[in-house]
Amino acid sequence: MHRVPEAVLAPGARIECRSAEWLVRGLGRSSDGQQVVDVVGVSPVVRLRR
């Protein structure tokens, strides 16, 4: 399985994914060790979505 390098993120950072802007709320790990990023939408089309 190909692993994608982890992004260096911190709570409060803003990221763009699929032409939408998101605010990083927190970071964690899944049960298999993958990075999990908790975000909330800030662009109009995704505003307040998690």
Gaussian input, Z-matrix of N, CA and C with variables (Angstrom, degrees):
# hf/3-21g

backbone

0 1
 N
 C     1     B1
 C     2     B2     1     A1
 N     3     B3     2     A2     1     D1
 C     4     B4     3     A3     2     D2
 C     5     B5     4     A4     3     D3
 N     6     B6     5     A5     4     D4
 C     7     B7     6     A6     5     D5
 C     8     B8     7     A7     6     D6
 N     9     B9     8     A8     7     D7
 C    10    B10     9     A9     8     D8
 C    11    B11    10    A10     9     D9
 N    12    B12    11    A11    10    D10
 C    13    B13    12    A12    11    D11
 C    14    B14    13    A13    12    D12
 N    15    B15    14    A14    13    D13
 C    16    B16    15    A15    14    D14
 C    17    B17    16    A16    15    D15
 N    18    B18    17    A17    16    D16
 C    19    B19    18    A18    17    D17
 C    20    B20    19    A19    18    D18
 N    21    B21    20    A20    19    D19
 C    22    B22    21    A21    20    D20
 C    23    B23    22    A22    21    D21
 N    24    B24    23    A23    22    D22
 C    25    B25    24    A24    23    D23
 C    26    B26    25    A25    24    D24
 N    27    B27    26    A26    25    D25
 C    28    B28    27    A27    26    D26
 C    29    B29    28    A28    27    D27
 N    30    B30    29    A29    28    D28
 C    31    B31    30    A30    29    D29
 C    32    B32    31    A31    30    D30
 N    33    B33    32    A32    31    D31
 C    34    B34    33    A33    32    D32
 C    35    B35    34    A34    33    D33
 N    36    B36    35    A35    34    D34
 C    37    B37    36    A36    35    D35
 C    38    B38    37    A37    36    D36
 N    39    B39    38    A38    37    D37
 C    40    B40    39    A39    38    D38
 C    41    B41    40    A40    39    D39
 N    42    B42    41    A41    40    D40
 C    43    B43    42    A42    41    D41
 C    44    B44    43    A43    42    D42
 N    45    B45    44    A44    43    D43
 C    46    B46    45    A45    44    D44
 C    47    B47    46    A46    45    D45
 N    48    B48    47    A47    46    D46
 C    49    B49    48    A48    47    D47
 C    50    B50    49    A49    48    D48
 N    51    B51    50    A50    49    D49
 C    52    B52    51    A51    50    D50
 C    53    B53    52    A52    51    D51
 N    54    B54    53    A53    52    D52
 C    55    B55    54    A54    53    D53
 C    56    B56    55    A55    54    D54
 N    57    B57    56    A56    55    D55
 C    58    B58    57    A57    56    D56
 C    59    B59    58    A58    57    D57
 N    60    B60    59    A59    58    D58
 C    61    B61    60    A60    59    D59
 C    62    B62    61    A61    60    D60
 N    63    B63    62    A62    61    D61
 C    64    B64    63    A63    62    D62
 C    65    B65    64    A64    63    D63
 N    66    B66    65    A65    64    D64
 C    67    B67    66    A66    65    D65
 C    68    B68    67    A67    66    D66
 N    69    B69    68    A68    67    D67
 C    70    B70    69    A69    68    D68
 C    71    B71    70    A70    69    D69
 N    72    B72    71    A71    70    D70
 C    73    B73    72    A72    71    D71
 C    74    B74    73    A73    72    D72
 N    75    B75    74    A74    73    D73
 C    76    B76    75    A75    74    D74
 C    77    B77    76    A76    75    D75
 N    78    B78    77    A77    76    D76
 C    79    B79    78    A78    77    D77
 C    80    B80    79    A79    78    D78
 N    81    B81    80    A80    79    D79
 C    82    B82    81    A81    80    D80
 C    83    B83    82    A82    81    D81
 N    84    B84    83    A83    82    D82
 C    85    B85    84    A84    83    D83
 C    86    B86    85    A85    84    D84
 N    87    B87    86    A86    85    D85
 C    88    B88    87    A87    86    D86
 C    89    B89    88    A88    87    D87
 N    90    B90    89    A89    88    D88
 C    91    B91    90    A90    89    D89
 C    92    B92    91    A91    90    D90
 N    93    B93    92    A92    91    D91
 C    94    B94    93    A93    92    D92
 C    95    B95    94    A94    93    D93
 N    96    B96    95    A95    94    D94
 C    97    B97    96    A96    95    D95
 C    98    B98    97    A97    96    D96
 N    99    B99    98    A98    97    D97
 C   100   B100    99    A99    98    D98
 C   101   B101   100   A100    99    D99
 N   102   B102   101   A101   100   D100
 C   103   B103   102   A102   101   D101
 C   104   B104   103   A103   102   D102
 N   105   B105   104   A104   103   D103
 C   106   B106   105   A105   104   D104
 C   107   B107   106   A106   105   D105
 N   108   B108   107   A107   106   D106
 C   109   B109   108   A108   107   D107
 C   110   B110   109   A109   108   D108
 N   111   B111   110   A110   109   D109
 C   112   B112   111   A111   110   D110
 C   113   B113   112   A112   111   D111
 N   114   B114   113   A113   112   D112
 C   115   B115   114   A114   113   D113
 C   116   B116   115   A115   114   D114
 N   117   B117   116   A116   115   D115
 C   118   B118   117   A117   116   D116
 C   119   B119   118   A118   117   D117
 N   120   B120   119   A119   118   D118
 C   121   B121   120   A120   119   D119
 C   122   B122   121   A121   120   D120
 N   123   B123   122   A122   121   D121
 C   124   B124   123   A123   122   D122
 C   125   B125   124   A124   123   D123
 N   126   B126   125   A125   124   D124
 C   127   B127   126   A126   125   D125
 C   128   B128   127   A127   126   D126
 N   129   B129   128   A128   127   D127
 C   130   B130   129   A129   128   D128
 C   131   B131   130   A130   129   D129
 N   132   B132   131   A131   130   D130
 C   133   B133   132   A132   131   D131
 C   134   B134   133   A133   132   D132
 N   135   B135   134   A134   133   D133
 C   136   B136   135   A135   134   D134
 C   137   B137   136   A136   135   D135
 N   138   B138   137   A137   136   D136
 C   139   B139   138   A138   137   D137
 C   140   B140   139   A139   138   D138
 N   141   B141   140   A140   139   D139
 C   142   B142   141   A141   140   D140
 C   143   B143   142   A142   141   D141
 N   144   B144   143   A143   142   D142
 C   145   B145   144   A144   143   D143
 C   146   B146   145   A145   144   D144
 N   147   B147   146   A146   145   D145
 C   148   B148   147   A147   146   D146
 C   149   B149   148   A148   147   D147

   B1=1.4596
   B2=1.5306
   B3=1.3052
   B4=1.4616
   B5=1.5242
   B6=1.3179
   B7=1.4694
   B8=1.5135
   B9=1.3052
   B10=1.4547
   B11=1.5233
   B12=1.3403
   B13=1.4725
   B14=1.5312
   B15=1.3134
   B16=1.4609
   B17=1.5218
   B18=1.3056
   B19=1.4587
   B20=1.5251
   B21=1.3078
   B22=1.4581
   B23=1.5219
   B24=1.3126
   B25=1.4646
   B26=1.5212
   B27=1.3265
   B28=1.4596
   B29=1.5211
   B30=1.3267
   B31=1.4575
   B32=1.5314
   B33=1.3240
   B34=1.4609
   B35=1.5185
   B36=1.3337
   B37=1.4698
   B38=1.5213
   B39=1.3176
   B40=1.4674
   B41=1.5125
   B42=1.3357
   B43=1.4529
   B44=1.5227
   B45=1.3256
   B46=1.4627
   B47=1.5165
   B48=1.3224
   B49=1.4569
   B50=1.5178
   B51=1.3179
   B52=1.4571
   B53=1.5228
   B54=1.3171
   B55=1.4682
   B56=1.5257
   B57=1.3179
   B58=1.4608
   B59=1.5223
   B60=1.3320
   B61=1.4638
   B62=1.5262
   B63=1.3412
   B64=1.4565
   B65=1.5272
   B66=1.3157
   B67=1.4660
   B68=1.5281
   B69=1.3285
   B70=1.4640
   B71=1.5206
   B72=1.3320
   B73=1.4640
   B74=1.5223
   B75=1.3206
   B76=1.4593
   B77=1.5167
   B78=1.3239
   B79=1.4666
   B80=1.5113
   B81=1.3152
   B82=1.4560
   B83=1.5108
   B84=1.3167
   B85=1.4637
   B86=1.5252
   B87=1.3196
   B88=1.4547
   B89=1.5262
   B90=1.3255
   B91=1.4622
   B92=1.5260
   B93=1.3442
   B94=1.4683
   B95=1.5286
   B96=1.3471
   B97=1.4521
   B98=1.5172
   B99=1.3196
   B100=1.4605
   B101=1.5311
   B102=1.3335
   B103=1.4619
   B104=1.5310
   B105=1.3261
   B106=1.4589
   B107=1.5249
   B108=1.3292
   B109=1.4589
   B110=1.5249
   B111=1.3280
   B112=1.4660
   B113=1.5240
   B114=1.3359
   B115=1.4597
   B116=1.5183
   B117=1.3273
   B118=1.4585
   B119=1.5262
   B120=1.3279
   B121=1.4569
   B122=1.5211
   B123=1.3412
   B124=1.4620
   B125=1.5302
   B126=1.3388
   B127=1.4656
   B128=1.5226
   B129=1.3279
   B130=1.4674
   B131=1.5268
   B132=1.3139
   B133=1.4796
   B134=1.5367
   B135=1.3276
   B136=1.4685
   B137=1.5240
   B138=1.3014
   B139=1.4640
   B140=1.5219
   B141=1.3181
   B142=1.4622
   B143=1.5285
   B144=1.3289
   B145=1.4657
   B146=1.5173
   B147=1.3208
   B148=1.4629
   B149=1.4997
   A1=108.34
   A2=116.17
   A3=122.09
   A4=109.67
   A5=117.02
   A6=121.35
   A7=109.49
   A8=116.03
   A9=122.64
   A10=107.64
   A11=118.65
   A12=119.79
   A13=110.90
   A14=115.92
   A15=120.10
   A16=110.87
   A17=115.04
   A18=120.77
   A19=108.85
   A20=115.96
   A21=121.07
   A22=106.11
   A23=116.00
   A24=122.30
   A25=109.49
   A26=114.67
   A27=121.58
   A28=107.89
   A29=117.66
   A30=119.47
   A31=110.20
   A32=115.54
   A33=121.47
   A34=113.15
   A35=116.93
   A36=120.32
   A37=109.73
   A38=115.81
   A39=121.07
   A40=107.87
   A41=116.13
   A42=121.40
   A43=109.24
   A44=115.49
   A45=120.26
   A46=107.91
   A47=115.58
   A48=122.16
   A49=107.75
   A50=116.52
   A51=122.71
   A52=111.99
   A53=115.92
   A54=124.17
   A55=113.70
   A56=117.42
   A57=121.35
   A58=108.23
   A59=116.51
   A60=121.40
   A61=109.53
   A62=115.24
   A63=123.04
   A64=109.94
   A65=116.60
   A66=123.55
   A67=108.04
   A68=117.06
   A69=121.87
   A70=108.44
   A71=115.73
   A72=121.38
   A73=111.88
   A74=116.96
   A75=120.01
   A76=110.94
   A77=115.23
   A78=122.66
   A79=108.86
   A80=115.57
   A81=119.97
   A82=110.82
   A83=115.66
   A84=122.99
   A85=109.50
   A86=115.89
   A87=120.85
   A88=108.60
   A89=117.38
   A90=121.06
   A91=112.76
   A92=117.27
   A93=119.90
   A94=112.43
   A95=117.29
   A96=121.38
   A97=116.17
   A98=117.78
   A99=120.87
   A100=110.52
   A101=115.71
   A102=120.65
   A103=109.64
   A104=116.52
   A105=123.13
   A106=107.25
   A107=116.77
   A108=122.17
   A109=108.20
   A110=117.10
   A111=123.09
   A112=107.13
   A113=117.09
   A114=121.67
   A115=110.84
   A116=115.04
   A117=121.82
   A118=106.76
   A119=116.13
   A120=120.89
   A121=112.56
   A122=115.62
   A123=120.85
   A124=111.87
   A125=118.56
   A126=121.03
   A127=108.86
   A128=118.13
   A129=120.39
   A130=114.22
   A131=117.84
   A132=119.93
   A133=113.01
   A134=118.29
   A135=121.79
   A136=112.85
   A137=117.23
   A138=121.41
   A139=112.26
   A140=115.49
   A141=126.57
   A142=114.42
   A143=118.28
   A144=120.27
   A145=108.96
   A146=116.65
   A147=121.35
   A148=109.58
   D1=133.90
   D2=179.36
   D3=-82.62
   D4=127.89
   D5=178.13
   D6=-101.80
   D7=132.25
   D8=176.49
   D9=-83.10
   D10=135.20
   D11=177.87
   D12=-58.41
   D13=141.54
   D14=-179.60
   D15=-73.53
   D16=141.93
   D17=175.38
   D18=-78.52
   D19=149.21
   D20=174.45
   D21=-90.84
   D22=106.09
   D23=-176.05
   D24=-127.72
   D25=161.35
   D26=175.08
   D27=-146.13
   D28=150.93
   D29=175.54
   D30=-53.71
   D31=135.78
   D32=-177.75
   D33=100.39
   D34=-16.73
   D35=178.27
   D36=-70.54
   D37=149.59
   D38=174.84
   D39=-109.05
   D40=134.44
   D41=179.32
   D42=-125.79
   D43=157.50
   D44=175.91
   D45=-115.57
   D46=129.53
   D47=179.36
   D48=-141.96
   D49=123.97
   D50=179.20
   D51=54.60
   D52=45.44
   D53=176.41
   D54=64.94
   D55=22.21
   D56=176.59
   D57=-127.87
   D58=148.22
   D59=-179.95
   D60=-99.28
   D61=136.42
   D62=-176.69
   D63=-129.61
   D64=148.19
   D65=177.04
   D66=-106.15
   D67=124.80
   D68=179.11
   D69=-74.38
   D70=123.13
   D71=179.09
   D72=-99.52
   D73=-29.44
   D74=-179.34
   D75=-172.14
   D76=167.87
   D77=-179.52
   D78=-131.15
   D79=152.59
   D80=177.97
   D81=-161.08
   D82=-166.81
   D83=179.54
   D84=-130.25
   D85=141.32
   D86=174.03
   D87=-81.17
   D88=173.65
   D89=-178.69
   D90=-63.76
   D91=-22.72
   D92=178.49
   D93=-98.83
   D94=11.58
   D95=174.13
   D96=90.74
   D97=0.32
   D98=179.19
   D99=-74.17
   D100=149.20
   D101=177.83
   D102=-72.83
   D103=133.96
   D104=176.88
   D105=-116.51
   D106=130.00
   D107=-178.42
   D108=-115.79
   D109=119.81
   D110=176.90
   D111=-90.37
   D112=119.37
   D113=-176.81
   D114=-130.79
   D115=162.15
   D116=172.89
   D117=-133.91
   D118=140.44
   D119=-176.67
   D120=-71.55
   D121=141.27
   D122=176.04
   D123=-120.44
   D124=-19.58
   D125=175.71
   D126=-71.19
   D127=151.71
   D128=-177.49
   D129=-52.78
   D130=-39.68
   D131=-176.02
   D132=-71.89
   D133=-22.31
   D134=-178.55
   D135=-122.16
   D136=11.29
   D137=-175.08
   D138=-50.21
   D139=127.97
   D140=176.74
   D141=68.08
   D142=7.53
   D143=174.67
   D144=-82.32
   D145=148.44
   D146=179.52
   D147=-116.69

